[in-house]
Amino acid sequence: MRDTTIVDFLSTLADRVPAPGGGATAALHAAQAAALLGMVARYTTGEKYAEHAETVTRVIIETDEARTRALELAEHDTAAFTAVTDAYRLPKGEERTLAIAAALVDAAEPPAEVAELASRLVGLCETLLPIGNPNLLTDVAAAAEAARAAIATARVNVEVNLGGIRDDRTRDGLRARLADADDTMARAERVTARVREGLTA
């Protein structure tokens, strides 16, 4: 997927195939958020921003790592969901039921991690907003909105798998990983609101 053109990815996304789907899209939202923040950070360097150099360097490192990981998660999500569809094709019986349950656990993991990754990116939006190059603060807002979309999309892609997961501990663990999603999305919205307030000040 990392070497696929945007046109080809969107064509596949639009096609009648099980994957990629919403989970991969969530991961790409996160990747775009990370890339935008990396750009803002790279424009927040030099003598003018010397007092923030350590923070900016950290943001660059973290966003580059997040961008790479998000793309990996998009690929993992595609593979995991393909395994779910394969499990549903098995002959009816206990073996099929167990295979579906196991595949759903695996399918819930990539979007759960995407939500966690996007939450960290919202935190980096909050870090960059007060110190970033003022000419690129709308890109911080764009990153916040991309991260918010990643969380919302990832959450629903975790939740759709919960009903078929038999193990209570696994289900509770996945729900716990999403517990802060609403609060984090609200924080992302506040980042955007602050940027927009500055545009009309």
C-alpha positions as CSV (number, residue, x, y, z in Angstrom):
1,M,0.0,0.0,0.0
2,R,2.9,2.4,0.7
3,D,3.9,2.2,-2.9
4,T,0.4,2.6,-4.3
5,T,-0.5,5.8,-6.0
6,I,-3.4,7.8,-4.6
7,V,-5.4,7.2,-7.7
8,D,-4.9,3.5,-7.5
9,F,-5.7,3.4,-3.8
10,L,-8.9,5.3,-4.3
11,S,-9.9,3.1,-7.2
12,T,-9.4,0.0,-5.0
13,L,-11.2,1.6,-2.1
14,A,-14.2,2.3,-4.4
15,D,-14.2,-1.2,-5.8
16,R,-16.4,-4.1,-4.7
17,V,-13.6,-5.7,-2.6
18,P,-13.6,-6.3,1.2
19,A,-10.4,-4.3,1.8
20,P,-9.1,-1.7,2.0
21,G,-12.0,-0.1,3.8
22,G,-12.7,2.2,6.7
23,G,-9.9,0.9,8.9
24,A,-7.3,1.6,6.3
25,T,-8.8,5.0,5.8
26,A,-8.6,5.8,9.5
27,A,-4.9,5.0,9.4
28,L,-4.4,7.2,6.4
29,H,-6.2,10.1,8.2
30,A,-3.6,9.6,11.0
31,A,-0.7,9.5,8.5
32,Q,-1.9,12.8,7.0
33,A,-2.1,14.4,10.4
34,A,1.4,13.3,11.2
35,A,2.7,14.6,7.8
36,L,1.1,18.0,8.3
37,L,2.6,18.3,11.8
38,G,6.0,17.3,10.5
39,M,5.7,20.0,7.8
40,V,4.8,22.7,10.4
41,A,7.6,21.6,12.7
42,R,10.1,21.8,9.9
43,Y,9.0,25.4,9.2
44,T,9.4,26.1,12.9
45,T,13.2,26.0,12.9
46,G,16.1,28.5,12.8
47,E,17.2,31.3,14.9
48,K,13.7,32.8,15.3
49,Y,12.5,29.6,17.0
50,A,15.7,28.7,18.8
51,E,14.0,28.6,22.2
52,H,11.7,25.9,21.0
53,A,14.3,23.8,19.1
54,E,14.3,20.9,21.4
55,T,10.5,20.6,21.3
56,V,10.4,21.0,17.6
57,T,13.0,18.4,17.1
58,R,11.0,16.0,19.2
59,V,7.8,16.7,17.2
60,I,9.6,16.0,13.9
61,I,10.9,12.7,15.2
62,E,7.6,11.6,16.6
63,T,5.6,12.6,13.6
64,D,7.9,10.9,11.2
65,E,7.6,7.7,13.3
66,A,3.9,8.1,13.5
67,R,3.5,8.6,9.7
68,T,5.5,5.4,9.1
69,R,3.5,3.5,11.7
70,A,0.2,4.7,10.4
71,L,1.0,3.4,6.9
72,E,2.0,0.0,8.5
73,L,-1.3,-0.1,10.3
74,A,-3.2,0.6,7.1
75,E,-1.6,-2.5,5.6
76,H,-2.2,-4.5,8.7
77,D,-5.9,-3.5,8.8
78,T,-6.3,-4.6,5.1
79,A,-4.7,-8.0,5.8
80,A,-6.7,-8.5,9.0
81,F,-10.0,-7.7,7.5
82,T,-9.3,-10.0,4.5
83,A,-8.7,-12.7,7.1
84,V,-12.2,-12.0,8.6
85,T,-13.9,-12.4,5.2
86,D,-12.0,-15.6,4.7
87,A,-13.2,-16.9,8.0
88,Y,-16.8,-16.2,7.1
89,R,-16.4,-18.3,4.0
90,L,-15.6,-21.4,6.0
91,P,-18.3,-24.1,6.3
92,K,-20.7,-23.5,9.2
93,G,-19.7,-25.1,12.5
94,E,-17.5,-24.6,15.6
95,E,-14.3,-24.3,13.6
96,R,-15.8,-21.5,11.6
97,T,-17.1,-19.7,14.7
98,L,-13.8,-19.9,16.4
99,A,-12.0,-18.7,13.3
100,I,-14.3,-15.7,13.0
101,A,-13.8,-14.8,16.6
102,A,-10.1,-15.0,16.3
103,A,-10.1,-13.0,13.1
104,L,-12.3,-10.3,14.6
105,V,-9.8,-9.9,17.5
106,D,-7.0,-9.4,15.0
107,A,-9.1,-7.0,13.0
108,A,-9.9,-4.9,16.0
109,E,-6.2,-4.4,16.8
110,P,-5.1,-2.1,14.0
111,P,-7.9,0.5,14.3
112,A,-7.4,0.4,18.1
113,E,-3.8,1.3,17.6
114,V,-4.7,3.9,15.0
115,A,-7.0,5.6,17.6
116,E,-4.2,5.6,20.2
117,L,-1.7,7.0,17.6
118,A,-4.1,9.7,16.5
119,S,-4.7,10.7,20.1
120,R,-0.9,11.3,20.5
121,L,-1.0,13.4,17.4
122,V,-3.7,15.6,18.9
123,G,-1.3,16.1,21.7
124,L,1.4,17.2,19.3
125,C,-1.1,19.6,17.7
126,E,-1.6,21.2,21.1
127,T,2.2,21.3,21.5
128,L,2.8,23.1,18.2
129,L,-0.1,25.4,18.2
130,P,1.4,28.1,20.6
131,I,5.0,27.8,19.2
132,G,4.6,26.9,15.5
133,N,5.3,29.1,12.6
134,P,2.2,31.4,12.5
135,N,2.0,31.1,8.7
136,L,1.2,27.4,9.0
137,L,-1.2,27.3,11.9
138,T,-4.1,26.4,9.6
139,D,-2.1,23.3,8.9
140,V,-2.1,22.5,12.6
141,A,-5.9,22.8,12.4
142,A,-5.9,20.5,9.4
143,A,-3.8,18.0,11.3
144,A,-6.1,18.2,14.2
145,E,-9.1,17.5,12.0
146,A,-7.3,14.6,10.3
147,A,-6.4,13.1,13.7
148,R,-10.0,13.6,14.9
149,A,-11.3,11.8,11.8
150,A,-8.8,9.0,12.4
151,I,-10.1,8.5,15.9
152,A,-13.8,8.6,15.0
153,T,-13.3,6.2,12.1
154,A,-11.0,3.9,14.0
155,R,-13.4,3.7,16.9
156,V,-16.3,2.6,14.8
157,N,-14.1,0.0,13.1
158,V,-13.2,-1.4,16.5
159,E,-16.7,-1.4,17.7
160,V,-18.1,-3.3,14.7
161,N,-15.9,-6.2,15.7
162,L,-16.8,-6.3,19.4
163,G,-20.0,-8.3,19.0
164,G,-18.2,-11.3,17.6
165,I,-15.4,-11.4,20.1
166,R,-16.1,-14.1,22.7
167,D,-13.5,-13.2,25.3
168,D,-14.8,-10.6,27.8
169,R,-11.4,-9.5,28.8
170,T,-10.4,-8.8,25.2
171,R,-13.7,-6.8,24.6
172,D,-13.2,-4.8,27.8
173,G,-9.6,-4.1,26.9
174,L,-10.5,-2.8,23.5
175,R,-13.3,-0.6,25.0
176,A,-10.8,0.8,27.5
177,R,-8.4,1.8,24.8
178,L,-11.2,3.9,23.2
179,A,-12.5,5.4,26.5
180,D,-10.9,8.8,25.9
181,A,-11.9,9.1,22.3
182,D,-14.7,11.7,22.8
183,D,-12.4,13.8,25.0
184,T,-9.6,13.6,22.6
185,M,-11.8,14.5,19.6
186,A,-13.1,17.5,21.6
187,R,-9.5,18.6,22.2
188,A,-8.9,18.4,18.5
189,E,-11.9,20.6,17.8
190,R,-10.6,23.1,20.3
191,V,-7.3,23.3,18.4
192,T,-9.2,24.1,15.2
193,A,-11.4,26.6,17.1
194,R,-8.3,28.4,18.4
195,V,-6.8,28.6,14.9
196,R,-10.1,30.0,13.5
197,E,-10.4,32.5,16.2
198,G,-6.9,33.8,15.3
199,L,-8.0,34.2,11.7
200,T,-10.8,36.6,12.6
201,A,-9.0,38.5,15.3
